[in-house]
Amino acid sequence: MNIHDRLAYLLHQVTNHSATDAELEELAGLLKADHTGSLTREIEQQLKAALPPEEMAYDRDYWDNIAGKILLSDHPDAQATTSAPARTMRPWWRWAAAAAVAALLTVAGWQLLQRRPAPAPAPVATQPFRNDVAPGGNRAMLTLADGTQIPLDSAGPGHLAQQGNTRIIKLDSGRLAYRPAGNITTAALLYNTITTPRGGQFRIMLPDGTQVWLNASSSLRYPTAFAGKERRVQLSGEAYFEVAKDAGRPFRISTREMEVEVLGTHFNIMAYEDEDVLKTTLLEGAVKVTREGSSRRLQPGQQALLHRANGSLDVLPHANTEEAVAWKNGFIQFEGQDIRAAMRMLARWYNVAVEYRGTVPAHFRGVIPRNVPLSQVLKMMEMTGEVHFSIHGNKIIVSP
């Protein structure tokens, strides 16, 4: 039996509620070895033909468990409640593939549900997710030097504004870009700010070609042209940078409490005001992190930790880089976060408030697609058995 016939068989088992744990592991294994994503696309096509007949009962718990098992197959320690020791880092596409198929299977179940007549309403007490919250998306506000604001999510592609001798363009891909339209050395220094709301993210190409991915509830202030001996920007929140190489002009990112200096490299900075620890994670190149005269140099795979409580600056020598940039790659990744840290991540991305009722000691490990409704994320978190959630309007209630 070739791989395509085997894939068809495994999907038939899943959609007919007869897949064994070994078959689910086999399906996840096929995806982890899929470097090009072709099998994931094939799954999407086969699911359309392999869905059970409409008269079959739809079991929501079954689909949730299928999704969870496939996601957790790449994280055998997913239900651990204490931090795990440093481990060998996996390429991000491995858990991306597992998350993708879980999302596809869940969607398949939803498609089946949508075709069936709506069941009679159950008592409210048995429906903790009687409403839902959509995930965030590409949303941001651009503030020009004169205070003019341009909502980037509703702006069409093309020319947006002129700032001195620089044109601001929204590309067809949705990214924001700056293009010179004259001699930048003679132009006045002008600053723009791009701000993402809770539930928003955006990607921008700075005037020097540096690529920046801005996470939810973040802002970046930068000049519309880099004409001096350095390239300096100011960050609040979280962003991933791919800095254009320019040995003669170092690139510096300032936050309220630290500065990061680079020449050309890939790294992530998490500096939210509601977090106790600021994290700078290096993927490629070299950076120097400075806090009030104290500096630390990072090598690829390392992470600088700035502790707000005492101002100490430490280096984690073997950081989990895939966790640090999971948001940029389209995933929510938990690696031992406690309930409050996990909920801060979700609150920013889904733009919700959180209320705690009782003490919840739960910790979480696992990977979930960032583009699924909030209820799907909470269902998978409930698999620990230590926490329960309900959604009321724009608020998540957390209870033991």
C-alpha positions in Angstrom: 0.0 0.0 0.0 1.5 3.3 -1.0 1.5 6.4 1.2 -1.5 8.0 -0.5 -3.6 4.9 -0.1 -2.5 4.6 3.5 -3.4 8.2 4.2 -6.8 7.6 2.7 -7.3 4.6 5.0 -6.2 6.6 8.1 -8.6 9.4 7.3 -11.4 6.9 6.7 -10.7 5.5 10.2 -10.7 8.9 11.8 -13.9 10.2 10.1 -15.7 6.9 11.0 -14.8 7.1 14.7 -12.8 3.9 14.5 -9.2 5.1 14.5 -6.9 3.5 17.2 -4.3 5.5 19.1 -1.6 3.7 17.0 -3.3 4.9 13.8 -3.5 8.5 15.1 0.2 8.3 15.9 0.9 7.0 12.4 -1.1 9.9 10.9 0.8 12.4 13.0 4.1 10.7 12.0 3.3 11.0 8.3 2.8 14.7 8.8 5.9 15.3 10.8 7.9 13.8 7.9 6.1 16.0 5.3 8.7 18.7 4.5 6.7 20.3 1.7 3.2 20.4 3.2 1.8 18.3 0.3 0.3 15.7 2.6 -1.5 18.4 4.6 -3.0 19.7 1.4 -4.0 16.2 0.4 -5.7 15.7 3.7 -7.8 18.8 3.1 -8.9 17.4 -0.2 -9.6 13.9 1.0 -11.6 15.1 4.0 -14.1 16.7 1.7 -14.7 13.3 0.2 -14.3 11.2 3.4 -16.7 12.9 5.7 -19.3 10.5 7.2 -22.8 10.5 5.9 -25.0 13.3 7.1 -27.2 11.0 9.1 -24.3 9.9 11.3 -24.3 11.4 14.8 -21.9 14.3 15.3 -19.8 13.8 18.5 -18.1 17.1 19.3 -16.0 15.5 22.1 -14.7 12.9 19.6 -13.4 15.6 17.3 -11.9 17.6 20.1 -10.1 14.5 21.4 -8.8 13.6 17.9 -7.4 17.1 17.5 -5.8 17.0 21.0 -4.2 13.6 20.5 -2.6 14.6 17.2 -1.3 17.9 18.6 0.0 16.2 21.7 1.6 13.4 19.8 4.6 15.7 19.2 4.6 16.7 22.9 4.6 13.5 25.0 5.0 15.7 28.1 2.0 17.8 27.3 0.3 17.2 30.6 3.3 17.7 32.8 2.8 20.2 35.6 6.4 21.2 36.1 9.0 22.7 33.9 10.8 20.2 31.7 14.6 20.2 31.3 16.2 21.7 28.2 15.5 19.5 25.2 16.6 19.3 21.6 14.8 21.9 19.5 12.6 20.6 16.7 12.1 22.3 13.3 8.9 24.4 13.7 7.3 22.7 10.7 7.0 19.4 12.6 4.5 20.7 15.1 3.0 23.0 12.5 2.0 20.0 10.5 0.5 18.2 13.5 -1.4 21.4 14.4 -2.6 21.8 10.8 -4.1 18.4 10.6 -5.8 18.8 14.0 -7.3 22.0 12.7 -8.4 20.4 9.5 -10.1 17.5 11.3 -11.9 19.9 13.7 -13.1 22.0 10.7 -14.3 18.8 9.1 -16.4 18.0 12.1 -17.7 21.6 12.1 -18.7 21.3 8.4 -20.6 18.1 9.2 -22.3 19.9 12.1 -23.3 22.8 10.0 -25.1 20.6 7.5 -27.2 19.0 10.2 -30.4 20.5 11.8 -29.7 22.4 15.0 -30.4 20.3 18.1 -32.7 21.4 20.8 -30.9 23.8 23.2 -29.4 22.1 26.2 -29.5 23.6 29.7 -27.1 26.5 30.1 -25.1 24.7 32.8 -24.0 22.0 30.2 -22.8 24.5 27.6 -19.8 26.4 28.9 -19.0 27.7 25.4 -22.5 28.9 24.5 -20.8 31.8 22.7 -17.3 32.1 21.2 -14.6 34.6 20.3 -12.9 34.8 16.9 -9.1 34.9 16.8 -7.2 38.1 16.1 -6.1 39.2 12.6 -4.0 41.7 10.7 -5.1 44.9 12.3 -3.0 48.0 13.0 -3.0 51.8 13.1 -0.3 53.9 11.4 0.3 57.3 13.0 2.2 59.8 10.7 4.6 62.5 11.9 1.8 65.1 11.8 -0.6 63.0 13.9 -2.7 61.7 11.0 -3.9 58.2 11.6 -4.4 55.5 8.9 -6.2 52.2 9.8 -4.0 49.7 7.9 -6.5 46.8 8.0 -9.0 48.7 5.9 -6.5 50.5 3.7 -6.2 49.1 0.2 -2.9 48.2 -1.5 -0.9 51.1 -3.1 0.4 54.5 -2.0 -0.8 55.6 1.4 1.2 58.7 2.2 4.3 60.7 1.7 6.7 61.5 4.6 9.5 63.8 3.5 11.3 62.0 0.7 9.8 58.7 1.6 6.7 57.0 0.2 4.6 54.7 2.3 3.1 51.8 0.4 0.8 48.9 1.4 1.9 45.9 -0.7 -0.4 43.4 -2.2 0.7 40.9 0.5 -0.7 43.3 3.1 2.7 44.4 4.5 3.6 48.1 5.0 6.7 49.3 3.2 8.8 52.5 2.9 10.3 53.5 -0.4 12.7 56.4 -1.0 11.3 59.1 -3.3 14.3 61.5 -3.2 17.5 62.3 -1.4 17.0 61.1 2.1 20.1 62.7 3.5 18.6 66.2 2.9 15.1 65.3 4.3 13.9 66.3 7.7 13.9 63.5 10.3 10.3 62.3 10.6 8.9 59.6 12.8 6.0 57.2 12.3 4.4 54.8 14.8 2.6 51.6 14.0 0.3 50.2 16.7 -1.5 46.9 16.9 -4.6 46.6 19.2 -5.4 43.6 21.3 -6.5 41.0 18.8 -4.2 42.4 16.1 -0.9 41.8 14.4 1.0 43.3 11.4 4.1 43.1 9.3 6.2 46.0 8.2 9.3 46.6 6.1 11.3 49.5 7.5 13.1 52.0 5.2 16.4 49.9 5.4 14.7 46.7 4.4 14.5 45.3 7.9 11.4 43.1 8.3 9.3 43.4 11.5 6.4 41.2 12.7 4.4 43.1 15.4 2.4 41.0 17.8 -0.9 42.0 19.5 -1.0 45.0 21.7 2.3 46.4 20.6 3.8 49.5 19.0 6.9 50.4 17.0 8.2 54.0 16.6 10.8 54.5 13.8 12.1 57.2 11.4 10.8 57.2 7.9 14.4 57.2 6.6 17.6 56.0 8.3 20.1 58.7 7.4 22.5 58.8 10.4 25.2 56.5 11.7 22.8 54.2 13.5 19.3 52.8 12.9 17.2 53.2 16.1 13.6 52.2 16.8 11.4 52.1 19.9 9.3 49.0 20.8 6.5 48.4 23.3 5.1 44.9 23.4 6.4 42.1 21.3 8.0 41.9 17.8 10.2 39.6 15.7 13.0 41.3 13.7 14.9 40.2 10.6 17.4 43.1 10.5 18.9 44.1 7.2 22.7 43.8 7.3 24.6 47.1 7.4 28.0 46.8 9.2 28.5 50.6 9.2 25.2 51.4 10.9 24.2 49.2 14.0 20.4 48.6 14.5 19.2 49.5 18.0 15.8 48.7 19.6 14.9 50.6 22.7 12.2 49.5 25.2 11.3 51.3 28.4 13.9 49.3 30.3 16.5 48.0 28.0 18.3 48.3 24.6 19.2 45.6 22.1 21.9 46.3 19.5 22.5 44.3 16.3 24.2 44.5 13.0 22.1 42.0 11.0 20.2 39.1 12.7 16.9 37.4 13.5 15.5 37.7 17.0 12.4 38.2 19.0 11.8 40.7 21.8 8.9 40.3 24.3 8.5 43.4 26.5 4.9 43.7 27.5 4.2 46.0 30.4 2.1 43.3 32.2 4.9 40.7 32.1 7.4 40.2 35.0 10.2 39.1 32.7 11.3 40.7 29.4 12.8 38.2 26.9 15.1 38.7 24.0 15.5 35.5 22.0 18.2 35.1 19.3 17.7 32.8 16.3 20.5 34.0 14.0 23.5 36.3 14.2 24.5 38.1 17.5 23.0 40.8 19.7 23.9 42.7 22.8 21.3 43.4 25.4 21.9 46.4 27.8 20.2 47.4 31.0 21.5 50.4 32.9 25.2 49.7 32.1 24.9 45.9 32.4 25.3 44.1 29.1 24.9 40.6 27.9 25.9 39.2 24.5 23.8 36.5 23.0 24.7 33.6 20.6 22.0 31.9 18.5 19.8 29.7 20.6 20.2 31.9 23.7 17.7 34.2 25.5 18.3 37.3 27.7 16.0 37.6 30.7 15.4 40.9 32.3 13.6 40.6 35.6 11.5 43.6 36.4 11.4 42.9 40.1 15.1 43.4 40.8 16.5 44.6 37.4 18.8 41.6 37.0 19.8 40.6 33.5 20.5 36.9 32.9 21.2 34.6 29.9 19.4 31.3 29.3 22.0 29.3 27.3 19.7 26.8 25.7 16.4 28.7 25.0 13.3 27.2 23.4 13.4 29.4 20.3 10.5 27.7 18.6 8.3 28.8 21.6 9.5 32.4 21.4 8.5 32.8 17.7 5.5 30.5 17.6 3.2 33.5 17.5 5.0 34.8 14.4 4.6 31.3 12.7 0.9 31.2 13.4 0.7 29.1 16.6 0.1 29.4 20.3 2.7 27.4 22.1 2.7 26.6 25.8 5.9 25.2 27.4 5.0 25.0 31.1 3.3 28.4 31.5 1.1 28.7 34.6 -2.6 29.6 34.1 -2.1 33.3 34.5 0.8 33.6 32.0 -1.2 31.4 29.5 -4.3 33.5 29.9 -2.4 36.8 29.4 -1.3 35.4 26.0 -4.9 34.5 25.1 -6.3 37.8 26.4 -4.0 39.8 24.1 -4.7 37.7 21.0 -8.4 37.2 21.4 -9.1 40.6 23.0 -10.9 39.3 26.0 -11.0 39.9 29.8 -10.2 37.1 32.2 -11.8 36.5 35.6 -10.5 33.9 38.1 -12.9 32.0 40.5 -10.8 30.0 42.9 -7.1 28.9 42.8 -6.0 27.1 39.6 -2.5 25.5 39.8 -2.6 24.2 36.2 0.5 24.4 33.9 0.2 23.9 30.2 2.3 22.3 27.4 1.2 22.0 23.8 0.8 23.7 20.4 -2.5 25.1 19.1 -3.2 26.9 15.8 -3.5 30.7 16.3 -6.4 31.0 13.8 -9.0 28.9 15.6 -11.9 30.2 17.7 -11.2 30.7 21.4 -13.3 27.7 22.5 -11.0 25.3 20.6 -8.0 26.6 22.6 -9.8 26.4 25.9 -11.1 22.8 25.1 -7.5 21.6 24.6 -6.3 23.4 27.8 -9.1 21.6 29.7 -7.6 18.3 28.7 -5.2 18.7 31.7 -8.2 18.0 34.0 -7.1 20.8 36.3 -9.0 23.8 34.9 -12.4 24.6 33.5 -13.5 27.6 31.4 -16.6 29.3 30.3 -17.1 32.3 27.9 -19.5 35.1 28.9 -19.6 37.8 26.2 -16.0 39.1 26.0 -14.9 37.5 29.3 -13.3 34.1 30.1 -14.2 32.7 33.5 -11.4 30.4 34.9 -12.3 27.9 37.7 -10.8 24.7 39.2 
